[in-house]
């Protein structure tokens, strides 16, 4: 079977969702053009069923990997390097839908991505600020924060909101944010970017 035949047969065999999960979970070894790590247990079980239906399909992980490490939307191999994942991306159903349909291999910390998916993901986020923006409104401006940095009531608020009070610098602001998971919360914002909580 040619790689194209393997891809389309496998897609028809297990469906789009499972096929993408299979592709995303294939781990390419670094510094090797066509070397893949082993199949995971669920991949091996699925591939065995596929082989029973398509005995001519490849059965070694490197050939399987080079056929299926592939973006089914843009018809190209996945490249090494993480997808796009800004830390202040708000979770939303519309983003999940867009990811599924427009950039299935462009988002996330995975070690590989499709460059066209990645670009689509960046464009989609830029075009949908309401869905994607965690920042809701400013609660305290930099001047207010500077004046209240040592205020016990403010420090208590910081503690309750998991804001690292020791990390506050000149110019920092306090914003109400919505992560898309649960209710609004307060966050420390520096130069328009949320300062991540460090455990
Ligand atoms: Zn793609």
py3Dmol code that shows the C-alpha trace and the ligand (Angstrom):
import py3Dmol

protein = """\
ATOM      1  CA  UNK A   1       0.000   0.000   0.000  1.00  0.00           C
ATOM      2  CA  UNK A   2       1.188   3.545  -0.698  1.00  0.00           C
ATOM      3  CA  UNK A   3       1.257   6.015   2.217  1.00  0.00           C
ATOM      4  CA  UNK A   4      -1.838   7.715   0.761  1.00  0.00           C
ATOM      5  CA  UNK A   5      -3.662   4.397   0.601  1.00  0.00           C
ATOM      6  CA  UNK A   6      -2.663   3.596   4.181  1.00  0.00           C
ATOM      7  CA  UNK A   7      -3.939   6.987   5.363  1.00  0.00           C
ATOM      8  CA  UNK A   8      -7.274   6.808   3.603  1.00  0.00           C
ATOM      9  CA  UNK A   9      -7.862   3.164   4.525  1.00  0.00           C
ATOM     10  CA  UNK A  10      -7.066   3.857   8.181  1.00  0.00           C
ATOM     11  CA  UNK A  11      -9.264   6.959   8.208  1.00  0.00           C
ATOM     12  CA  UNK A  12     -12.145   4.965   6.757  1.00  0.00           C
ATOM     13  CA  UNK A  13     -11.444   2.132   9.193  1.00  0.00           C
ATOM     14  CA  UNK A  14     -11.504   4.017  12.483  1.00  0.00           C
ATOM     15  CA  UNK A  15     -12.976   7.452  11.724  1.00  0.00           C
ATOM     16  CA  UNK A  16     -11.602  10.969  11.953  1.00  0.00           C
ATOM     17  CA  UNK A  17     -11.431  11.373  15.740  1.00  0.00           C
ATOM     18  CA  UNK A  18      -9.574   8.142  16.377  1.00  0.00           C
ATOM     19  CA  UNK A  19      -7.322   8.670  13.360  1.00  0.00           C
ATOM     20  CA  UNK A  20      -6.268  12.132  14.601  1.00  0.00           C
ATOM     21  CA  UNK A  21      -5.712  10.854  18.116  1.00  0.00           C
ATOM     22  CA  UNK A  22      -3.477   8.158  16.635  1.00  0.00           C
ATOM     23  CA  UNK A  23      -1.485  10.735  14.631  1.00  0.00           C
ATOM     24  CA  UNK A  24      -1.127  13.112  17.609  1.00  0.00           C
ATOM     25  CA  UNK A  25       0.096  10.306  19.859  1.00  0.00           C
ATOM     26  CA  UNK A  26       2.854   9.166  17.512  1.00  0.00           C
ATOM     27  CA  UNK A  27       6.128  10.373  18.938  1.00  0.00           C
ATOM     28  CA  UNK A  28       8.929  11.056  16.521  1.00  0.00           C
ATOM     29  CA  UNK A  29      12.377  10.585  17.998  1.00  0.00           C
ATOM     30  CA  UNK A  30      14.540  13.712  17.917  1.00  0.00           C
ATOM     31  CA  UNK A  31      17.292  14.101  15.323  1.00  0.00           C
ATOM     32  CA  UNK A  32      15.995  11.236  13.195  1.00  0.00           C
ATOM     33  CA  UNK A  33      14.112  11.747   9.980  1.00  0.00           C
ATOM     34  CA  UNK A  34      11.914   8.664  10.099  1.00  0.00           C
ATOM     35  CA  UNK A  35      12.384   7.187  13.549  1.00  0.00           C
ATOM     36  CA  UNK A  36       9.334   6.875  15.739  1.00  0.00           C
ATOM     37  CA  UNK A  37       8.936   5.741  19.302  1.00  0.00           C
ATOM     38  CA  UNK A  38       6.920   2.542  19.868  1.00  0.00           C
ATOM     39  CA  UNK A  39       3.147   2.442  19.450  1.00  0.00           C
ATOM     40  CA  UNK A  40       1.251   2.818  22.674  1.00  0.00           C
ATOM     41  CA  UNK A  41      -0.837  -0.094  23.841  1.00  0.00           C
ATOM     42  CA  UNK A  42      -4.142   1.255  22.472  1.00  0.00           C
ATOM     43  CA  UNK A  43      -2.482   2.105  19.161  1.00  0.00           C
ATOM     44  CA  UNK A  44      -1.046  -1.383  18.877  1.00  0.00           C
ATOM     45  CA  UNK A  45      -4.440  -2.962  19.566  1.00  0.00           C
ATOM     46  CA  UNK A  46      -6.149  -0.732  16.995  1.00  0.00           C
ATOM     47  CA  UNK A  47      -3.437  -1.318  14.401  1.00  0.00           C
ATOM     48  CA  UNK A  48      -3.718  -5.110  14.867  1.00  0.00           C
ATOM     49  CA  UNK A  49      -7.430  -4.881  14.005  1.00  0.00           C
ATOM     50  CA  UNK A  50      -6.621  -2.686  11.024  1.00  0.00           C
ATOM     51  CA  UNK A  51      -3.995  -5.185   9.842  1.00  0.00           C
ATOM     52  CA  UNK A  52      -6.555  -7.982  10.040  1.00  0.00           C
ATOM     53  CA  UNK A  53      -8.766  -5.995   7.665  1.00  0.00           C
ATOM     54  CA  UNK A  54      -5.882  -4.697   5.504  1.00  0.00           C
ATOM     55  CA  UNK A  55      -3.118  -7.341   5.531  1.00  0.00           C
ATOM     56  CA  UNK A  56      -0.981  -5.299   3.106  1.00  0.00           C
ATOM     57  CA  UNK A  57      -0.697  -2.372   5.535  1.00  0.00           C
ATOM     58  CA  UNK A  58       2.739  -1.804   7.115  1.00  0.00           C
ATOM     59  CA  UNK A  59       3.445  -3.260  10.528  1.00  0.00           C
ATOM     60  CA  UNK A  60       6.602  -1.506  11.709  1.00  0.00           C
ATOM     61  CA  UNK A  61       6.303   1.676  13.716  1.00  0.00           C
ATOM     62  CA  UNK A  62       8.562   3.798  11.487  1.00  0.00           C
ATOM     63  CA  UNK A  63       6.550   3.117   8.343  1.00  0.00           C
ATOM     64  CA  UNK A  64       3.261   3.525  10.210  1.00  0.00           C
ATOM     65  CA  UNK A  65       4.604   6.766  11.656  1.00  0.00           C
ATOM     66  CA  UNK A  66       5.717   8.206   8.340  1.00  0.00           C
ATOM     67  CA  UNK A  67       2.282   7.415   6.860  1.00  0.00           C
ATOM     68  CA  UNK A  68       0.138   8.672   9.739  1.00  0.00           C
ATOM     69  CA  UNK A  69       2.153  11.529  11.287  1.00  0.00           C
ATOM     70  CA  UNK A  70       0.096  13.630   8.978  1.00  0.00           C
ATOM     71  CA  UNK A  71      -2.405  16.515   8.891  1.00  0.00           C
ATOM     72  CA  UNK A  72      -5.543  15.167   7.223  1.00  0.00           C
ATOM     73  CA  UNK A  73      -6.786  18.721   6.643  1.00  0.00           C
ATOM     74  CA  UNK A  74      -3.768  20.213   4.872  1.00  0.00           C
ATOM     75  CA  UNK A  75      -2.362  16.956   3.518  1.00  0.00           C
ATOM     76  CA  UNK A  76       1.165  17.305   4.793  1.00  0.00           C
ATOM     77  CA  UNK A  77       3.489  15.675   7.285  1.00  0.00           C
ATOM     78  CA  UNK A  78       3.617  17.002  10.812  1.00  0.00           C
ATOM     79  CA  UNK A  79       6.752  18.916  11.734  1.00  0.00           C
ATOM     80  CA  UNK A  80       8.761  18.821  14.930  1.00  0.00           C
ATOM     81  CA  UNK A  81       8.006  21.687  17.324  1.00  0.00           C
ATOM     82  CA  UNK A  82       5.058  22.584  19.539  1.00  0.00           C
ATOM     83  CA  UNK A  83       1.775  24.019  18.324  1.00  0.00           C
ATOM     84  CA  UNK A  84       0.527  27.452  19.299  1.00  0.00           C
ATOM     85  CA  UNK A  85      -0.605  27.765  22.917  1.00  0.00           C
ATOM     86  CA  UNK A  86      -0.687  31.189  24.513  1.00  0.00           C
ATOM     87  CA  UNK A  87      -0.964  31.052  28.304  1.00  0.00           C
ATOM     88  CA  UNK A  88      -3.893  33.485  28.361  1.00  0.00           C
ATOM     89  CA  UNK A  89      -6.169  31.678  25.945  1.00  0.00           C
ATOM     90  CA  UNK A  90      -9.679  31.420  27.326  1.00  0.00           C
ATOM     91  CA  UNK A  91     -11.324  28.042  27.069  1.00  0.00           C
ATOM     92  CA  UNK A  92     -14.491  28.047  24.942  1.00  0.00           C
ATOM     93  CA  UNK A  93     -16.635  25.640  23.000  1.00  0.00           C
ATOM     94  CA  UNK A  94     -16.280  27.723  19.864  1.00  0.00           C
ATOM     95  CA  UNK A  95     -12.494  27.440  20.092  1.00  0.00           C
ATOM     96  CA  UNK A  96     -12.764  23.673  20.498  1.00  0.00           C
ATOM     97  CA  UNK A  97     -15.045  23.497  17.461  1.00  0.00           C
ATOM     98  CA  UNK A  98     -12.696  25.642  15.391  1.00  0.00           C
ATOM     99  CA  UNK A  99      -9.743  23.535  16.493  1.00  0.00           C
ATOM    100  CA  UNK A 100     -11.509  20.386  15.392  1.00  0.00           C
ATOM    101  CA  UNK A 101     -12.488  21.761  11.978  1.00  0.00           C
ATOM    102  CA  UNK A 102      -9.852  24.359  11.108  1.00  0.00           C
ATOM    103  CA  UNK A 103      -6.599  23.559  12.923  1.00  0.00           C
ATOM    104  CA  UNK A 104      -6.570  20.016  14.340  1.00  0.00           C
ATOM    105  CA  UNK A 105      -2.753  19.965  14.492  1.00  0.00           C
ATOM    106  CA  UNK A 106      -1.990  23.596  15.282  1.00  0.00           C
ATOM    107  CA  UNK A 107      -2.589  23.981  18.995  1.00  0.00           C
ATOM    108  CA  UNK A 108      -0.958  22.593  22.099  1.00  0.00           C
ATOM    109  CA  UNK A 109       2.258  21.593  23.741  1.00  0.00           C
ATOM    110  CA  UNK A 110       2.687  18.469  21.657  1.00  0.00           C
ATOM    111  CA  UNK A 111       6.130  18.038  20.147  1.00  0.00           C
ATOM    112  CA  UNK A 112       4.828  18.386  16.595  1.00  0.00           C
ATOM    113  CA  UNK A 113       2.423  20.449  14.537  1.00  0.00           C
ATOM    114  CA  UNK A 114       1.177  21.223  11.053  1.00  0.00           C
ATOM    115  CA  UNK A 115       2.458  24.699  10.081  1.00  0.00           C
ATOM    116  CA  UNK A 116      -0.759  25.629   8.269  1.00  0.00           C
ATOM    117  CA  UNK A 117      -2.865  24.534  11.235  1.00  0.00           C
ATOM    118  CA  UNK A 118      -0.626  26.571  13.524  1.00  0.00           C
ATOM    119  CA  UNK A 119      -1.084  29.692  11.396  1.00  0.00           C
ATOM    120  CA  UNK A 120      -4.866  29.123  11.247  1.00  0.00           C
ATOM    121  CA  UNK A 121      -4.941  28.810  15.031  1.00  0.00           C
ATOM    122  CA  UNK A 122      -3.090  32.121  15.488  1.00  0.00           C
ATOM    123  CA  UNK A 123      -5.404  33.842  12.980  1.00  0.00           C
ATOM    124  CA  UNK A 124      -8.544  32.434  14.580  1.00  0.00           C
ATOM    125  CA  UNK A 125      -7.519  33.686  18.023  1.00  0.00           C
ATOM    126  CA  UNK A 126      -6.785  37.157  16.591  1.00  0.00           C
ATOM    127  CA  UNK A 127     -10.197  37.260  14.891  1.00  0.00           C
ATOM    128  CA  UNK A 128     -12.158  36.104  17.966  1.00  0.00           C
ATOM    129  CA  UNK A 129     -11.012  38.253  20.881  1.00  0.00           C
ATOM    130  CA  UNK A 130     -14.257  37.866  22.828  1.00  0.00           C
ATOM    131  CA  UNK A 131     -14.059  34.094  22.897  1.00  0.00           C
ATOM    132  CA  UNK A 132     -10.314  33.928  23.421  1.00  0.00           C
ATOM    133  CA  UNK A 133      -9.460  36.765  25.732  1.00  0.00           C
ATOM    134  CA  UNK A 134      -9.166  35.893  29.429  1.00  0.00           C
ATOM    135  CA  UNK A 135      -8.814  39.536  30.465  1.00  0.00           C
ATOM    136  CA  UNK A 136     -12.270  40.953  31.256  1.00  0.00           C
ATOM    137  CA  UNK A 137     -11.774  44.363  32.883  1.00  0.00           C
ATOM    138  CA  UNK A 138      -9.210  46.192  34.951  1.00  0.00           C
ATOM    139  CA  UNK A 139      -9.997  46.274  38.669  1.00  0.00           C
ATOM    140  CA  UNK A 140      -7.001  48.297  39.926  1.00  0.00           C
ATOM    141  CA  UNK A 141      -4.601  50.372  37.863  1.00  0.00           C
ATOM    142  CA  UNK A 142      -0.837  50.454  38.411  1.00  0.00           C
ATOM    143  CA  UNK A 143      -0.970  53.547  40.614  1.00  0.00           C
ATOM    144  CA  UNK A 144      -3.549  51.989  42.920  1.00  0.00           C
ATOM    145  CA  UNK A 145      -1.556  48.758  43.158  1.00  0.00           C
ATOM    146  CA  UNK A 146       1.647  50.670  43.963  1.00  0.00           C
ATOM    147  CA  UNK A 147      -0.117  52.533  46.771  1.00  0.00           C
ATOM    148  CA  UNK A 148      -1.678  49.399  48.281  1.00  0.00           C
ATOM    149  CA  UNK A 149       1.160  46.918  47.953  1.00  0.00           C
ATOM    150  CA  UNK A 150       1.748  46.839  51.712  1.00  0.00           C
ATOM    151  CA  UNK A 151      -1.902  47.133  52.671  1.00  0.00           C
ATOM    152  CA  UNK A 152      -3.017  44.112  54.697  1.00  0.00           C
ATOM    153  CA  UNK A 153      -6.502  43.991  53.215  1.00  0.00           C
ATOM    154  CA  UNK A 154      -5.037  43.978  49.700  1.00  0.00           C
ATOM    155  CA  UNK A 155      -2.520  41.288  50.694  1.00  0.00           C
ATOM    156  CA  UNK A 156      -5.405  39.154  51.985  1.00  0.00           C
ATOM    157  CA  UNK A 157      -7.216  39.605  48.675  1.00  0.00           C
ATOM    158  CA  UNK A 158      -4.045  38.569  46.852  1.00  0.00           C
ATOM    159  CA  UNK A 159      -3.697  35.492  49.012  1.00  0.00           C
ATOM    160  CA  UNK A 160      -7.327  34.463  48.407  1.00  0.00           C
ATOM    161  CA  UNK A 161      -6.917  35.008  44.657  1.00  0.00           C
ATOM    162  CA  UNK A 162      -3.544  33.205  44.523  1.00  0.00           C
ATOM    163  CA  UNK A 163      -1.873  36.403  43.359  1.00  0.00           C
ATOM    164  CA  UNK A 164       1.838  36.291  44.229  1.00  0.00           C
ATOM    165  CA  UNK A 165       2.044  39.561  46.201  1.00  0.00           C
ATOM    166  CA  UNK A 166       5.824  39.244  46.575  1.00  0.00           C
ATOM    167  CA  UNK A 167       6.158  39.278  42.797  1.00  0.00           C
ATOM    168  CA  UNK A 168       4.304  42.538  42.221  1.00  0.00           C
ATOM    169  CA  UNK A 169       6.414  45.104  40.361  1.00  0.00           C
ATOM    170  CA  UNK A 170       5.907  48.751  39.437  1.00  0.00           C
ATOM    171  CA  UNK A 171       3.420  49.021  36.601  1.00  0.00           C
ATOM    172  CA  UNK A 172       1.513  45.826  37.452  1.00  0.00           C
ATOM    173  CA  UNK A 173      -2.271  45.942  37.461  1.00  0.00           C
ATOM    174  CA  UNK A 174      -5.052  43.793  38.848  1.00  0.00           C
ATOM    175  CA  UNK A 175      -7.630  42.506  36.361  1.00  0.00           C
ATOM    176  CA  UNK A 176     -10.729  40.395  36.475  1.00  0.00           C
ATOM    177  CA  UNK A 177     -10.174  37.402  34.247  1.00  0.00           C
ATOM    178  CA  UNK A 178     -12.263  34.528  32.992  1.00  0.00           C
ATOM    179  CA  UNK A 179     -10.451  31.369  31.984  1.00  0.00           C
ATOM    180  CA  UNK A 180     -13.582  29.821  30.502  1.00  0.00           C
ATOM    181  CA  UNK A 181     -13.496  27.193  33.243  1.00  0.00           C
ATOM    182  CA  UNK A 182     -15.454  28.348  36.269  1.00  0.00           C
ATOM    183  CA  UNK A 183     -16.183  31.830  37.568  1.00  0.00           C
ATOM    184  CA  UNK A 184     -14.290  35.095  37.123  1.00  0.00           C
ATOM    185  CA  UNK A 185     -11.193  35.595  39.232  1.00  0.00           C
ATOM    186  CA  UNK A 186      -8.550  38.238  39.912  1.00  0.00           C
ATOM    187  CA  UNK A 187      -5.141  38.132  38.289  1.00  0.00           C
ATOM    188  CA  UNK A 188      -1.931  40.106  38.222  1.00  0.00           C
ATOM    189  CA  UNK A 189      -1.328  41.649  34.804  1.00  0.00           C
ATOM    190  CA  UNK A 190       1.994  42.984  33.531  1.00  0.00           C
ATOM    191  CA  UNK A 191       2.217  44.776  30.178  1.00  0.00           C
ATOM    192  CA  UNK A 192      -1.154  43.372  29.167  1.00  0.00           C
ATOM    193  CA  UNK A 193      -0.189  39.770  29.984  1.00  0.00           C
ATOM    194  CA  UNK A 194      -1.323  37.672  32.895  1.00  0.00           C
ATOM    195  CA  UNK A 195       1.518  36.837  35.260  1.00  0.00           C
ATOM    196  CA  UNK A 196       1.288  33.063  35.667  1.00  0.00           C
ATOM    197  CA  UNK A 197       0.880  31.559  39.080  1.00  0.00           C
ATOM    198  CA  UNK A 198       4.009  29.718  40.118  1.00  0.00           C
ATOM    199  CA  UNK A 199       3.395  26.861  42.568  1.00  0.00           C
TER     200      UNK A 199
END
"""
ligand_1 = """\
1
ZN
Zn -2.943 21.180 9.153
"""
view = py3Dmol.view(width=600, height=400)
view.addModel(protein, "pdb")
view.setStyle({"model": 0}, {"cartoon": {"style": "trace"}})
view.addModel(ligand_1, "xyz")
view.setStyle({"model": 1}, {"stick": {}})
view.zoomTo()
view.show()
